[in-house]
Amino acid sequence: MKIPHQALVALADGERLVILRNIGQPFEPRFEKVSEPDLLLTNFHAGVRHQGSGGERTGGTDIDELAHGAAIAEWFNKATLNGAQEPVVIAADPKTLGQIRQHCHQEFEARIVGEVAKELVNTPLPEVARILSEA
């Protein structure tokens, strides 16, 4: 995957969001950590349709995790509407990525230059760079 120089990379799971910046080249990314926002979970409607007896039995869906995905989208939506323009690559577990997609404002969606359905939050940065450049 081509990751533009100075692009932001969002590593997300159901609990954390880590923002990186590509300080390397598009096909040879090198990342530095920018921030790890503490998000306020407010959109619990995100997981309502997932809360059936099947999910309760298997423990497969946690409403807080789904709300976290919605909060990530809301955080990026707000930044975009306040003038942020950097391209964004998102790497998140499939459930979180799905929630982010569902809650993206069209202007934020236009900034997304790549997505990877893989949880990389706890992966060392050089390994993240390798995985994303090979995606």
Buried (B, 14 or more C-beta within 10 A) or exposed (E): BBBBEEBBBBBBBBEBBBBBBBEBEEEEBBBEEEEEBEBEBEBEEBBEEBBEEEBEEEEEBBBEBBBBBBBBBBBBBEBBEEEBEBBBBBBBBEBBBBBBBEBBBEEBBEBBBBBBBBBBBEBEBEEBBEBBBEB
